[in-house]
Amino acid sequence: MALIGLSGSLPRGSFSHERVPGFPAILRGGCRVQGICRGGRLAEWAAVMKEDSIDICVERKCASMQNASSLLGRILLSLIFVVSGMGKMADSSGTAGYMASKGMVAVPFFLTMAILFEVIGGLLVLTGFKARWGAAALFLFLIPVTAIFHNFWAFEQMERQMQMIQFMKNLAIMGGLLIVVAFGPGRFSFGPKRK
């Protein structure tokens, strides 16, 4: 029985860069359709197409997982800033006293700026709207905050250990913010989507 085949050899994996299942991928690969399939070429073609179809399925599942993970990551990353900013507003006098105890000047100004950075920056990261800008702002905000309020080198014994934990925690959060700056908020976000 005559079957449609491919002229020339068909090495395995020759279409792996196309990542498009079905016959059009063969045409884009530069092959021509002619003659009778001999020597198992049709089976080899089918194996390549099956491999590419599986690759596409895996890539789509990975993309879905990445988008969902990005959304969950943004929620968890932004939560600490939004809650902290709201807490500062609820107890502004207590926060101002703590800032003054650390030797800060112009406490009302810096307290207001801290609230704005945490709440607005946190909401930008949470919603994904201008998430890169929000993450960058929070990253810069954490640099002086970490150095001033978690200067573990100025403490001794147990207090030093506790402040060092807080210091390292802030460094981890800063790393997460840089990931948002580098890769963006993902698909599940407000604002224009990058293609």
Residue pairs with C-beta under 8 A, 6 or more apart in sequence:
2 36
3 36
3 37
3 42
4 33
4 37
4 42
5 33
5 34
5 35
5 36
5 37
5 38
5 41
5 42
6 26
6 31
6 32
6 33
6 37
6 41
6 45
7 31
7 32
7 34
7 35
8 31
10 31
10 41
10 44
10 45
10 48
12 44
12 47
12 48
13 48
13 51
14 29
14 48
15 25
15 26
15 29
15 48
15 52
16 51
16 52
16 55
18 25
18 28
18 29
18 52
19 52
19 55
19 56
19 59
20 28
20 52
20 56
21 49
21 52
21 53
21 56
22 49
25 49
25 52
26 33
26 45
27 33
66 186
67 186
67 187
67 188
68 188
70 183
70 185
70 186
70 187
70 188
71 128
71 186
71 188
71 189
73 176
73 179
74 125
74 126
74 128
74 131
74 180
74 185
74 186
74 189
75 126
77 125
77 173
77 176
77 177
77 180
78 122
78 123
78 125
78 126
79 122
79 126
80 122
80 173
81 117
81 118
81 119
81 121
81 122
81 125
81 138
82 118
82 119
82 122
82 123
82 126
84 118
85 114
85 115
85 116
85 117
85 118
85 119
85 122
86 119
87 95
88 95
88 111
88 114
88 115
88 118
89 115
89 119
92 111
95 111
96 107
96 108
96 111
99 107
99 110
99 111
100 107
102 148
102 149
104 110
104 148
114 141
114 145
117 137
117 138
117 141
118 138
118 141
120 134
120 137
121 134
121 135
121 137
121 138
121 141
122 134
122 138
123 134
124 130
124 131
124 133
124 134
124 135
124 137
125 131
125 134
125 135
125 138
125 177
125 180
125 185
127 189
127 190
128 185
128 186
128 188
128 189
128 190
128 191
129 189
129 190
129 191
130 191
131 180
131 184
131 185
131 189
131 191
132 180
132 181
132 184
132 185
134 180
135 177
135 178
135 180
135 181
136 177
136 181
138 177
139 174
139 177
139 178
139 181
142 170
142 173
142 174
142 177
143 174
145 170
146 167
146 170
146 171
146 174
149 166
150 163
150 164
150 166
150 167
150 170
151 163
151 167
152 160
152 161
152 163
152 164
152 166
152 167
153 160
155 163
184 194
185 191
187 193
